[in-house]
Every structure is written in C-alpha cells, then in structure tokens.
Amino acid sequence: MAQKTLTKTGTFGVIGQVRIRSLLARSLRADRAAHAYLLVGPRGVGKAAIALEYARLLLCSGDEERPCAKCEECRLSQTLQHPDLHLVFPLPPAKRKGQSDDDNGDDAESLAGGIAEITKTLARDPYAPIIVEHQSSGSREATRSKGEPTIRIGQVRSLLHLAMLKPFQAARKVFVILHADTMNPNAQNAFLKVLE
C-alpha cells in the first residue's frame, strides 16, 4: 500500500485529525488493522468523517494510493452505496402499545425515507448532524419530539446476521455505527457478542 494512504487524501475533505489518520494508515500498511475502532470526542470534531474515510480505505481495491477514487469499490463507498459498507444510525422510538423494542413493523418502512436522506447527506457532508426524521402523514417530524433516538436491539441483531455472511463484493465488510452511545442496554449486550 502506498505511503500516502489516508494521510493525504482529500476524499471527504476531513479537517485536521492528522494524528488519528496517520495511526489508522500506519496500522493498515503494517497489516495490523484491528477488528474494531472506537472514535471518541466532542460533537463536530469529525468522528463520522474519519470513520467513513477509513471505511473507504478498507474497501478500496486499488493497487496504489488508497482510497484510489477510481475503482468500483471507491465509487460505491463514496456515495455510501457499497453493498459491504453498513451504516447503523440511532432511530426514533418505535414502541407502540403491545410492541416489543425490536419489533419494527410499519415504522421501519416509514423511516426508510429518512434513512436514505441521511445517507445521501452523509455522502455529501460527513460533518452533517445525524438526525433521522420520522415521516408521518405527509409531514416531517423531528424524532426528538417523539423521544430520544436509540440504536435498537433489532438493528444489532441485523448487524450480527450480516457480520456472519461473506462479503458481497469487496474483500471485507465494514460496519460504521454512528452514535454508538445511544444503544439501549439490550443492544449494548447483544453488540458485545460481535466485538468478542
């Protein structure tokens, strides 16, 4: 892998973060990339931007500087449409009377538009705030009005299932969990199984 890997790419225009970008590039060049990374810091410092840039690097199939922005993997991951790149967002509460925490029902279909929109927004600007809006009766309501968004156990179970399958197109799969601190206790416990 070329020496310029991740340290001088302008793929998303990641601002600063030279040290972390250098550490991630060095670990990958030495073929010592960990199976999981936790990026922490205050809001707006670029945790999502770094995670998405690193995901592109991991998925790139180019031979020289990575991400090359020329291969099919780079093209698809640039728009966050790569079949082996999986994003997990906090979603608004879905509980209705008699519904369990992981029972998505019709609510999942109504959130699909919001998730697609935030994915497009993140592809354009990885510094954009991640707030999935709920589509309701033709009007958009901010999820904050219905309760705090969380990463549900159903989402983590889906991630577990996807993690067990072979990559579809690239050499590996990459999962980016945005706002992992919003996992409810059941989701946290289920997620530990993936990390182990």
C-alpha positions as CSV (number, residue, x, y, z in Angstrom):
1,M,0.0,0.0,0.0
2,A,1.3,3.4,-0.8
3,Q,2.7,5.7,1.9
4,K,0.1,8.4,1.2
5,T,-2.7,6.1,2.3
6,L,-5.3,8.0,4.3
7,T,-2.8,10.7,5.4
8,K,-3.1,13.0,2.3
9,T,-6.4,12.1,0.8
10,G,-8.9,14.8,0.2
11,T,-11.8,12.4,-0.3
12,F,-14.2,14.0,2.1
13,G,-12.1,17.0,3.0
14,V,-11.5,15.7,6.5
15,I,-10.4,18.7,8.5
16,G,-7.3,18.1,10.7
17,Q,-7.1,14.8,12.6
18,V,-3.7,14.3,11.2
19,R,-2.6,12.1,14.1
20,I,-5.5,9.7,14.0
21,R,-5.4,9.5,10.2
22,S,-1.7,8.7,10.4
23,L,-2.3,6.0,13.1
24,L,-5.0,4.3,11.1
25,A,-3.0,4.4,7.9
26,R,0.1,3.0,9.6
27,S,-1.9,0.1,11.2
28,L,-3.3,-0.8,7.8
29,R,0.0,-0.6,6.0
30,A,1.5,-2.9,8.6
31,D,-1.4,-5.2,8.1
32,R,-2.3,-4.8,11.7
33,A,-5.7,-3.2,11.5
34,A,-7.9,-4.0,14.4
35,H,-11.3,-5.6,14.0
36,A,-12.9,-2.6,15.7
37,Y,-12.1,1.0,16.5
38,L,-13.9,3.4,18.8
39,L,-13.6,7.1,17.8
40,V,-14.5,9.4,20.7
41,G,-14.6,13.1,21.1
42,P,-16.9,16.1,21.3
43,R,-19.5,16.6,18.6
44,G,-18.3,18.1,15.3
45,V,-14.7,17.0,15.5
46,G,-15.0,14.6,12.6
47,K,-15.5,11.2,14.1
48,A,-18.0,10.2,11.3
49,A,-15.8,11.8,8.6
50,I,-12.8,9.7,9.8
51,A,-14.8,6.6,10.1
52,L,-16.3,6.9,6.6
53,E,-12.9,7.8,5.1
54,Y,-11.3,4.7,6.8
55,A,-14.2,2.6,5.6
56,R,-13.4,3.7,2.0
57,L,-9.8,2.8,2.6
58,L,-10.7,-0.6,3.8
59,L,-13.0,-1.3,0.9
60,C,-10.7,0.1,-1.8
61,S,-9.4,-2.5,-4.3
62,G,-6.8,-0.1,-5.9
63,D,-3.1,-1.1,-6.1
64,E,-1.5,2.2,-5.4
65,E,-2.6,5.2,-3.3
66,R,-5.7,4.3,-1.3
67,P,-8.5,5.2,-1.4
68,C,-7.9,5.5,-5.1
69,A,-11.2,7.1,-6.0
70,K,-11.0,5.1,-9.3
71,C,-12.1,1.6,-8.5
72,E,-15.7,0.4,-8.3
73,E,-15.4,0.0,-4.5
74,C,-14.3,3.6,-4.1
75,R,-17.1,4.8,-6.4
76,L,-19.7,3.0,-4.4
77,S,-18.4,3.8,-1.0
78,Q,-18.1,7.5,-1.9
79,T,-21.9,7.6,-2.2
80,L,-22.3,5.2,0.8
81,Q,-24.0,2.7,-1.6
82,H,-21.4,-0.1,-1.3
83,P,-23.0,-3.5,-0.5
84,D,-20.3,-4.3,2.0
85,L,-20.5,-0.9,3.8
86,H,-23.2,-1.0,6.5
87,L,-24.2,2.1,8.5
88,V,-26.1,1.9,11.8
89,F,-28.0,5.1,12.9
90,P,-30.0,5.8,16.1
91,L,-33.7,5.6,15.2
92,P,-36.7,7.2,17.0
93,P,-38.6,5.0,19.4
94,A,-40.9,2.5,17.7
95,K,-42.7,1.3,20.8
96,R,-46.4,1.2,20.4
97,K,-48.9,-0.5,22.7
98,G,-48.1,-4.2,22.7
99,Q,-44.9,-3.8,20.6
100,S,-41.5,-5.0,21.7
101,D,-38.3,-3.0,21.4
102,D,-37.1,-4.9,18.3
103,D,-40.4,-5.1,16.5
104,N,-40.1,-2.7,13.7
105,G,-43.4,-3.2,11.8
106,D,-44.7,-0.4,9.6
107,D,-42.5,2.1,11.4
108,A,-39.4,0.7,9.7
109,E,-41.0,1.4,6.3
110,S,-41.9,4.9,7.3
111,L,-38.3,5.6,8.4
112,A,-36.7,4.3,5.2
113,G,-37.0,7.7,3.5
114,G,-35.4,9.4,6.5
115,I,-32.5,6.9,6.5
116,A,-32.0,7.2,2.7
117,E,-31.9,11.0,3.1
118,I,-29.4,11.0,6.0
119,T,-27.2,8.6,4.0
120,K,-27.2,11.0,1.0
121,T,-26.4,13.9,3.3
122,L,-23.5,12.0,4.9
123,A,-22.2,11.1,1.5
124,R,-22.1,14.8,0.6
125,D,-21.0,16.1,4.1
126,P,-19.7,13.7,6.7
127,Y,-19.9,16.5,9.3
128,A,-23.7,16.8,8.9
129,P,-25.8,16.1,12.0
130,I,-27.3,12.6,12.1
131,I,-31.0,13.0,12.9
132,V,-33.3,10.5,11.3
133,E,-36.7,12.2,10.8
134,H,-40.0,10.3,11.0
135,Q,-42.3,10.5,8.0
136,S,-45.8,11.0,9.3
137,S,-49.0,11.9,7.3
138,G,-47.0,13.7,4.6
139,S,-45.3,15.9,7.1
140,R,-41.8,15.5,8.7
141,E,-41.5,15.5,12.4
142,A,-38.1,15.6,14.1
143,T,-37.5,12.5,16.1
144,R,-36.6,14.4,19.2
145,S,-40.3,15.3,19.6
146,K,-41.2,11.6,19.9
147,G,-38.4,10.7,22.3
148,E,-34.6,10.2,22.1
149,P,-33.4,8.2,19.1
150,T,-31.6,5.0,20.1
151,I,-29.9,2.1,18.4
152,R,-32.2,-0.8,18.9
153,I,-31.6,-4.4,19.6
154,G,-33.2,-5.3,16.3
155,Q,-30.6,-3.2,14.5
156,V,-27.8,-5.0,16.4
157,R,-29.3,-8.4,15.6
158,S,-29.4,-7.5,11.9
159,L,-25.7,-6.4,12.2
160,L,-24.8,-9.8,13.8
161,H,-26.5,-11.6,11.0
162,L,-24.7,-9.5,8.3
163,A,-21.4,-10.0,10.1
164,M,-21.7,-13.8,9.7
165,L,-22.2,-13.6,6.0
166,K,-19.3,-13.4,3.4
167,P,-18.7,-10.0,1.8
168,F,-20.7,-9.5,-1.3
169,Q,-18.2,-7.6,-3.5
170,A,-15.2,-6.4,-1.5
171,A,-12.5,-8.4,0.3
172,R,-14.2,-7.4,3.7
173,K,-17.2,-5.9,5.2
174,V,-17.2,-2.6,7.1
175,F,-19.7,-1.5,9.7
176,V,-19.9,2.1,10.8
177,I,-22.0,2.6,13.9
178,L,-22.8,6.3,14.3
179,H,-23.6,7.5,17.8
180,A,-23.0,4.1,19.4
181,D,-23.5,5.7,22.8
182,T,-27.3,5.7,22.0
183,M,-27.5,1.9,22.2
184,N,-30.1,0.8,24.7
185,P,-28.8,-1.8,27.3
186,N,-30.2,-4.8,25.3
187,A,-28.5,-3.6,22.2
188,Q,-25.2,-3.0,24.1
189,N,-25.2,-6.5,25.4
190,A,-26.0,-8.0,22.0
191,F,-23.3,-5.9,20.4
192,L,-20.7,-7.3,22.8
193,K,-21.0,-10.6,21.0
194,V,-19.8,-9.1,17.8
195,L,-16.8,-7.5,19.5
196,E,-15.8,-10.7,21.2
